[in-house]
């Protein structure tokens, strides 16, 4: 089976230049919101600024990881650099969890030690932030469907847009009704959402980096698919994992009948196995070792997984 696959990952639809400019704009927004938050005395606005700072860092990591991930395989990294984007996502999401925990700490402090707020500054800064967040999310949307790294950056901006709306509404309640308690409550809601989204994506990223089996794939069904191929008597040392979000790999020891021992039959069995695994389970990369009954490595013929 050819190893040249064509996948439209969606990551080329927005240029690197746009991604870089988006990063710079978000850095500028973060500086503006920090200043406005300090003037207004709003922890919710500071929370939004901190989140935006993390977004700017996330976009910068996404930009770097995206360029690195395009490098082809070499002698040091024989599978290529695809997982650079996953490492980028891991850095982003870990930082975002820390941001969420810090915001909870700050909001809790404000309940016990409230500070005077400038609602006009809060609304103005939140309005500017909302505009930038929406434009950034729109630019990243086409890329987010093909990359965990860019999806993390896209979700960062979506959560920022939601946070900016909340801060804008909160500023209005403070301006019209003097409800200062709204500010720390909004901060807690923003922090809770950040943690909820980040931890879910961290689990997915960790699973791929730990070479876990794809969540929608049944090892028993994979084994059954392989056992259906004529001439196959058993499967063992079966491992399936994700190279990245788009490429799955499999290795296995396949026990074949002695009557299939000539080279042509072995080749046909190998081709049939790879074709069926590609068609039924979207497994693109297969490493198969053929054995015969009675071989030292082929004695435990029907064990799904063996620990070596």
C-alpha positions as CSV (number, residue, x, y, z in Angstrom):
1,X,0.0,0.0,0.0
2,X,1.3,3.4,-0.9
3,X,2.3,5.7,2.0
4,X,1.4,8.8,0.0
5,X,-2.0,9.9,1.3
6,X,-3.8,13.1,0.5
7,X,-5.6,14.7,3.4
8,X,-7.2,18.2,3.3
9,X,-6.5,19.3,6.8
10,X,-7.7,22.8,6.3
11,X,-4.6,24.2,7.8
12,X,-3.4,25.9,4.6
13,X,-6.5,28.0,4.0
14,X,-5.2,30.9,6.1
15,X,-1.7,32.1,5.5
16,X,1.1,32.2,8.0
17,X,1.2,36.0,7.6
18,X,-2.4,36.3,8.8
19,X,-1.7,34.0,11.7
20,X,1.3,36.2,12.7
21,X,-0.6,39.4,12.4
22,X,-3.4,38.0,14.5
23,X,-0.8,37.2,17.2
24,X,0.5,40.8,17.1
25,X,-3.0,42.3,17.3
26,X,-3.9,40.1,20.3
27,X,-0.7,41.1,22.1
28,X,-1.7,44.8,21.6
29,X,-5.2,44.0,22.9
30,X,-3.8,42.4,26.0
31,X,-1.7,45.5,26.8
32,X,-4.7,47.7,26.3
33,X,-7.0,45.6,28.5
34,X,-4.3,45.4,31.3
35,X,-4.1,49.2,31.4
36,X,-7.9,49.6,31.2
37,X,-8.4,46.9,33.9
38,X,-5.9,48.7,36.2
39,X,-7.6,52.0,35.7
40,X,-11.1,50.6,36.1
41,X,-10.2,48.4,39.1
42,X,-12.0,45.4,37.4
43,X,-10.7,41.9,38.1
44,X,-13.0,40.6,35.4
45,X,-11.4,42.9,32.8
46,X,-7.9,41.9,34.1
47,X,-9.1,38.3,33.8
48,X,-10.0,38.9,30.2
49,X,-6.7,40.6,29.6
50,X,-4.8,37.6,31.1
51,X,-6.8,35.3,29.0
52,X,-6.0,37.4,25.9
53,X,-2.3,37.3,26.8
54,X,-2.5,33.5,26.9
55,X,-4.3,33.6,23.5
56,X,-1.5,35.7,22.1
57,X,1.1,33.2,23.3
58,X,-1.1,30.4,22.0
59,X,-1.2,31.9,18.6
60,X,2.6,32.4,18.6
61,X,3.0,28.8,19.6
62,X,0.5,27.7,16.9
63,X,2.5,29.7,14.3
64,X,5.8,28.1,15.3
65,X,4.4,24.6,15.7
66,X,2.6,24.9,12.4
67,X,5.8,25.7,10.5
68,X,7.8,23.0,12.3
69,X,5.1,20.3,11.7
70,X,5.5,20.8,7.9
71,X,9.1,19.5,8.0
72,X,9.4,16.0,6.4
73,X,10.9,12.9,8.0
74,X,14.6,12.8,8.6
75,X,17.2,10.5,10.2
76,X,16.4,11.8,13.7
77,X,12.6,12.0,13.4
78,X,11.6,9.2,11.0
79,X,7.9,9.8,11.4
80,X,8.4,13.5,10.6
81,X,7.5,16.5,12.9
82,X,3.7,16.1,12.9
83,X,3.5,16.0,16.7
84,X,5.0,19.5,17.0
85,X,1.5,20.8,16.8
86,X,0.4,18.5,19.7
87,X,3.3,19.7,21.8
88,X,2.2,23.3,21.0
89,X,-1.4,22.4,22.1
90,X,-0.1,20.8,25.3
91,X,1.8,24.0,26.2
92,X,-1.2,26.2,25.5
93,X,-3.7,24.2,27.4
94,X,-1.4,23.7,30.4
95,X,-0.9,27.5,30.6
96,X,-4.7,28.0,30.2
97,X,-5.4,25.7,33.2
98,X,-3.0,27.8,35.3
99,X,-4.7,31.0,34.2
100,X,-8.1,29.6,35.2
101,X,-6.8,28.6,38.7
102,X,-5.3,32.1,39.1
103,X,-8.5,33.8,38.1
104,X,-10.5,31.8,40.7
105,X,-8.0,33.0,43.4
106,X,-8.3,36.6,42.3
107,X,-12.1,36.5,42.2
108,X,-12.4,34.9,45.6
109,X,-10.2,37.7,47.0
110,X,-12.5,40.4,45.6
111,X,-15.5,38.9,47.4
112,X,-13.8,39.7,50.7
113,X,-12.0,42.8,49.6
114,X,-14.1,44.7,47.0
115,X,-12.6,47.6,45.2
116,X,-14.2,50.6,43.5
117,X,-14.9,50.1,39.8
118,X,-15.0,52.4,36.7
119,X,-17.8,50.9,34.7
120,X,-17.2,53.2,31.6
121,X,-13.7,51.9,31.2
122,X,-14.9,48.3,31.7
123,X,-17.5,48.6,28.9
124,X,-15.2,50.4,26.5
125,X,-12.3,47.9,26.9
126,X,-14.7,44.9,26.7
127,X,-16.2,46.3,23.5
128,X,-12.8,46.6,21.8
129,X,-11.8,43.2,23.1
130,X,-15.0,41.6,21.7
131,X,-14.4,43.1,18.3
132,X,-10.8,41.8,18.1
133,X,-11.8,38.3,19.5
134,X,-14.5,37.9,16.9
135,X,-12.2,38.9,14.0
136,X,-9.5,36.6,15.3
137,X,-11.9,33.6,15.7
138,X,-13.2,34.2,12.2
139,X,-9.6,34.2,10.8
140,X,-8.7,31.0,12.6
141,X,-12.0,29.1,12.0
142,X,-11.0,27.5,8.7
143,X,-7.7,26.3,10.2
144,X,-9.2,24.9,13.4
145,X,-10.9,21.9,11.7
146,X,-7.6,20.3,10.8
147,X,-5.3,20.7,13.8
148,X,-5.6,20.2,17.6
149,X,-3.0,22.9,18.0
150,X,-5.0,25.4,16.0
151,X,-8.3,24.2,17.4
152,X,-6.9,25.0,20.8
153,X,-6.0,28.5,19.6
154,X,-9.5,28.9,18.0
155,X,-11.2,27.8,21.2
156,X,-9.1,30.3,23.2
157,X,-10.5,33.1,21.0
158,X,-14.1,31.8,21.3
159,X,-13.9,31.7,25.0
160,X,-12.4,35.2,25.0
161,X,-15.3,36.5,22.9
162,X,-17.7,35.0,25.4
163,X,-15.7,36.5,28.3
164,X,-15.7,39.9,26.6
165,X,-19.5,39.8,26.2
166,X,-19.9,38.8,29.9
167,X,-17.6,41.6,31.0
168,X,-19.4,44.1,28.7
169,X,-22.8,43.1,30.3
170,X,-21.2,43.2,33.8
171,X,-19.9,46.7,33.1
172,X,-23.4,47.8,32.2
173,X,-24.9,46.4,35.4
174,X,-22.2,48.1,37.5
175,X,-22.8,51.4,35.6
176,X,-26.6,51.4,35.9
177,X,-27.1,49.6,39.2
178,X,-23.8,49.6,41.1
179,X,-23.7,45.8,41.3
180,X,-20.0,45.5,42.0
181,X,-20.4,41.9,43.1
182,X,-21.0,41.0,39.4
183,X,-17.3,41.5,38.6
184,X,-15.9,38.6,40.7
185,X,-18.9,36.4,39.8
186,X,-18.1,36.9,36.1
187,X,-14.5,36.2,36.7
188,X,-15.4,32.8,38.4
189,X,-17.7,31.9,35.4
190,X,-14.9,32.8,32.9
191,X,-12.4,30.7,34.9
192,X,-14.7,27.8,35.2
193,X,-15.3,27.7,31.4
194,X,-11.6,28.0,30.7
195,X,-10.9,25.0,33.0
196,X,-13.7,22.9,31.5
197,X,-12.6,23.4,27.9
198,X,-8.9,23.1,28.6
199,X,-9.0,19.9,30.7
200,X,-11.1,18.1,28.0
201,X,-8.7,19.0,25.3
202,X,-5.7,18.1,27.5
203,X,-7.1,14.6,27.8
204,X,-7.2,14.2,24.0
205,X,-3.7,15.6,23.5
206,X,-2.3,13.4,26.3
207,X,-3.9,10.3,24.8
208,X,-2.2,10.9,21.4
209,X,1.2,11.7,22.9
210,X,0.9,8.6,25.1
211,X,0.3,6.6,21.9
212,X,-3.2,5.5,23.0
213,X,-5.6,3.7,20.7
214,X,-8.0,6.0,18.9
215,X,-11.2,6.4,21.0
216,X,-13.6,5.4,18.3
217,X,-11.7,2.2,17.4
218,X,-12.3,-1.3,18.8
219,X,-9.3,-3.5,19.1
220,X,-11.5,-6.5,18.9
221,X,-13.0,-5.3,15.6
222,X,-9.6,-4.7,14.2
223,X,-8.5,-8.2,15.1
224,X,-11.7,-9.6,13.5
225,X,-11.0,-7.7,10.3
226,X,-7.6,-9.2,10.1
227,X,-8.8,-12.7,11.0
228,X,-11.3,-12.5,8.1
229,X,-8.4,-12.5,5.6
230,X,-8.0,-16.0,4.0
231,X,-4.8,-17.7,5.3
232,X,-4.7,-15.9,8.6
233,X,-4.8,-18.2,11.7
234,X,-4.0,-15.8,14.5
235,X,-3.0,-12.3,15.6
236,X,-0.8,-11.2,18.5
237,X,1.4,-8.4,19.6
238,X,-1.3,-6.1,18.2
239,X,-0.8,-2.4,18.7
240,X,-2.7,0.5,17.3
241,X,-1.9,4.2,18.0
242,X,-2.3,7.7,16.6
243,X,0.8,9.3,15.1
244,X,-1.2,12.6,15.1
245,X,-4.8,13.7,14.7
246,X,-5.0,12.4,11.1
247,X,-2.7,9.4,10.9
248,X,-3.2,6.0,12.6
249,X,-0.6,3.3,12.8
250,X,-0.7,-0.5,13.5
251,X,1.8,-3.2,14.1
252,X,1.1,-6.8,14.6
253,X,2.4,-10.4,14.4
254,X,0.3,-12.4,12.0
255,X,0.2,-16.2,12.1
256,X,-0.5,-17.7,8.6
257,X,-1.1,-21.2,7.5
258,X,1.9,-23.4,6.5
259,X,0.2,-24.0,3.1
260,X,0.5,-20.2,2.5
261,X,4.2,-20.3,3.0
262,X,5.5,-19.3,-0.5
263,X,6.4,-15.7,-1.2
264,X,3.5,-14.8,-3.5
265,X,0.9,-16.0,-0.9
266,X,2.6,-14.0,1.8
267,X,2.6,-10.9,-0.3
268,X,-1.1,-11.3,-1.1
269,X,-2.0,-11.8,2.6
270,X,0.0,-8.7,3.5
271,X,-1.7,-6.6,0.8
272,X,-5.2,-7.8,1.8
273,X,-4.6,-7.0,5.4
274,X,-3.4,-3.5,4.6
275,X,-6.2,-2.8,2.2
276,X,-8.9,-4.0,4.7
277,X,-7.4,-2.0,7.6
278,X,-7.3,1.1,5.4
279,X,-10.9,0.7,4.2
280,X,-12.6,-0.4,7.4
281,X,-10.6,1.4,10.1
282,X,-8.7,4.2,8.3
283,X,-5.4,2.8,9.4
284,X,-2.8,4.2,6.9
285,X,0.5,2.9,8.3
286,X,0.9,-0.9,8.9
287,X,3.9,-2.9,10.0
288,X,3.1,-6.6,9.8
289,X,5.3,-9.6,10.7
290,X,4.2,-12.9,9.3
291,X,4.8,-16.1,11.2
292,X,3.8,-19.8,11.1
293,X,2.2,-22.0,13.7
294,X,4.9,-23.5,16.0
295,X,7.3,-20.6,15.6
296,X,8.7,-19.4,18.9
297,X,7.1,-15.9,18.4
298,X,3.9,-17.3,17.0
299,X,2.9,-19.8,19.7
300,X,0.3,-17.6,21.4
301,X,-1.7,-17.1,18.2
302,X,-5.0,-15.5,19.3
303,X,-4.0,-13.2,22.1
304,X,-5.0,-9.7,21.2
305,X,-2.2,-7.9,23.1
306,X,0.9,-9.3,24.7
307,X,3.3,-7.5,27.0
308,X,6.9,-7.9,25.8
